[in-house]
């Protein structure tokens, strides 16, 4: 066997090993991200995932419109109905043309995942 052939064989084996370990890390990161996600309806938690999208690339995403708002927060703002808003309080329907939302406090649940994600990947590569 030539040196080039041996090198190519070792490189391929290393690539397979890295991909396998990243796949394991993706599962751990997936659970960590879902555990960190806020739960009001469960939609954000259910749509938060970590996936291997390339041999050395892992993507962590929260695929809901509200994920960024719960992570980064919002300023106070007006919410207008089309034509009215409807919600329920103690089983009773309430209506309004608009409401003044007080804003949402940032939780940084997604932003703060980075150190944990890095730690999981480092542990998987050992």
FENPEHU-V16695 format. One record per residue. N is the residue number from 1. PSI is psi in whole degrees, -180 to 180 (none if undefined). BURIAL is + if it has 24 or more other ideal C-beta (glycine too) atoms within 12 Angstrom, else -. D_LAST is the distance of its C-alpha to the last C-alpha in Angstrom with 2 decimals. Layout:
BEGIN
n:N psi:PSI burial:BURIAL d_last:D_LAST
n:N psi:PSI burial:BURIAL d_last:D_LAST
END
This chain:
BEGIN
n:1 psi:134 burial:- d_last:29.49
n:2 psi:162 burial:- d_last:29.50
n:3 psi:-40 burial:- d_last:26.81
n:4 psi:-40 burial:- d_last:26.63
n:5 psi:-42 burial:- d_last:26.30
n:6 psi:-40 burial:- d_last:23.52
n:7 psi:-45 burial:- d_last:21.66
n:8 psi:-39 burial:- d_last:22.27
n:9 psi:-43 burial:- d_last:21.07
n:10 psi:-41 burial:- d_last:17.75
n:11 psi:-42 burial:- d_last:17.37
n:12 psi:-41 burial:- d_last:18.30
n:13 psi:-41 burial:- d_last:15.83
n:14 psi:-42 burial:- d_last:12.96
n:15 psi:-44 burial:- d_last:14.57
n:16 psi:-41 burial:- d_last:14.79
n:17 psi:-44 burial:- d_last:11.18
n:18 psi:-47 burial:- d_last:10.30
n:19 psi:-41 burial:- d_last:13.31
n:20 psi:-42 burial:- d_last:12.58
n:21 psi:-37 burial:+ d_last:9.28
n:22 psi:-35 burial:+ d_last:11.32
n:23 psi:-41 burial:+ d_last:14.14
n:24 psi:-44 burial:- d_last:12.50
n:25 psi:-38 burial:+ d_last:11.54
n:26 psi:-40 burial:+ d_last:15.17
n:27 psi:-42 burial:- d_last:16.59
n:28 psi:-41 burial:+ d_last:15.08
n:29 psi:-40 burial:+ d_last:16.23
n:30 psi:-48 burial:+ d_last:19.49
n:31 psi:-41 burial:- d_last:20.19
n:32 psi:-45 burial:+ d_last:19.37
n:33 psi:-43 burial:+ d_last:21.67
n:34 psi:-38 burial:+ d_last:24.34
n:35 psi:-31 burial:- d_last:24.37
n:36 psi:-23 burial:+ d_last:24.94
n:37 psi:141 burial:+ d_last:27.68
n:38 psi:149 burial:+ d_last:31.25
n:39 psi:103 burial:- d_last:33.34
n:40 psi:-57 burial:- d_last:37.03
n:41 psi:-16 burial:- d_last:37.60
n:42 psi:-6 burial:- d_last:34.04
n:43 psi:-45 burial:- d_last:34.19
n:44 psi:-45 burial:+ d_last:31.51
n:45 psi:-44 burial:+ d_last:29.08
n:46 psi:-26 burial:- d_last:29.88
n:47 psi:19 burial:- d_last:29.44
n:48 psi:129 burial:+ d_last:26.15
n:49 psi:156 burial:+ d_last:23.32
n:50 psi:132 burial:+ d_last:20.00
n:51 psi:146 burial:- d_last:20.06
n:52 psi:117 burial:+ d_last:18.41
n:53 psi:4 burial:- d_last:21.24
n:54 psi:174 burial:- d_last:19.94
n:55 psi:-29 burial:- d_last:17.26
n:56 psi:22 burial:- d_last:15.34
n:57 psi:124 burial:- d_last:17.45
n:58 psi:130 burial:+ d_last:17.24
n:59 psi:131 burial:- d_last:20.49
n:60 psi:125 burial:+ d_last:21.20
n:61 psi:156 burial:+ d_last:24.94
n:62 psi:102 burial:+ d_last:27.73
n:63 psi:60 burial:- d_last:30.61
n:64 psi:150 burial:+ d_last:33.60
n:65 psi:-33 burial:- d_last:36.28
n:66 psi:-9 burial:+ d_last:35.97
n:67 psi:-46 burial:+ d_last:32.22
n:68 psi:-34 burial:- d_last:32.82
n:69 psi:-39 burial:+ d_last:35.79
n:70 psi:-32 burial:+ d_last:34.00
n:71 psi:-52 burial:+ d_last:31.12
n:72 psi:-16 burial:- d_last:33.32
n:73 psi:171 burial:- d_last:36.57
n:74 psi:156 burial:- d_last:40.07
n:75 psi:163 burial:- d_last:43.24
n:76 psi:141 burial:- d_last:46.41
n:77 psi:162 burial:- d_last:48.03
n:78 psi:137 burial:- d_last:50.80
n:79 psi:120 burial:- d_last:50.16
n:80 psi:142 burial:- d_last:53.16
n:81 psi:170 burial:- d_last:54.25
n:82 psi:73 burial:- d_last:55.44
n:83 psi:-20 burial:- d_last:58.19
n:84 psi:162 burial:- d_last:57.08
n:85 psi:150 burial:- d_last:54.00
n:86 psi:135 burial:- d_last:53.92
n:87 psi:171 burial:- d_last:51.82
n:88 psi:138 burial:- d_last:52.48
n:89 psi:119 burial:- d_last:52.98
n:90 psi:42 burial:- d_last:53.67
n:91 psi:-2 burial:- d_last:54.57
n:92 psi:131 burial:- d_last:57.02
n:93 psi:136 burial:- d_last:56.68
n:94 psi:147 burial:- d_last:56.80
n:95 psi:148 burial:- d_last:57.68
n:96 psi:153 burial:- d_last:57.67
n:97 psi:-31 burial:- d_last:58.02
n:98 psi:163 burial:- d_last:55.18
n:99 psi:153 burial:- d_last:53.08
n:100 psi:102 burial:- d_last:51.71
n:101 psi:134 burial:- d_last:48.04
n:102 psi:-5 burial:- d_last:46.85
n:103 psi:167 burial:- d_last:43.48
n:104 psi:131 burial:- d_last:40.02
n:105 psi:132 burial:- d_last:37.88
n:106 psi:135 burial:- d_last:34.49
n:107 psi:-22 burial:+ d_last:31.64
n:108 psi:27 burial:- d_last:28.76
n:109 psi:-36 burial:+ d_last:26.84
n:110 psi:-44 burial:+ d_last:25.29
n:111 psi:-37 burial:- d_last:25.15
n:112 psi:1 burial:- d_last:23.25
n:113 psi:-26 burial:+ d_last:20.41
n:114 psi:-51 burial:- d_last:18.69
n:115 psi:-37 burial:- d_last:16.87
n:116 psi:-39 burial:+ d_last:15.71
n:117 psi:-46 burial:+ d_last:14.67
n:118 psi:-43 burial:- d_last:12.64
n:119 psi:-41 burial:- d_last:10.95
n:120 psi:-43 burial:+ d_last:10.26
n:121 psi:-44 burial:+ d_last:8.91
n:122 psi:-44 burial:- d_last:6.58
n:123 psi:-38 burial:- d_last:5.44
n:124 psi:-28 burial:+ d_last:5.59
n:125 psi:-6 burial:- d_last:3.81
n:126 psi:none burial:- d_last:0.00
END
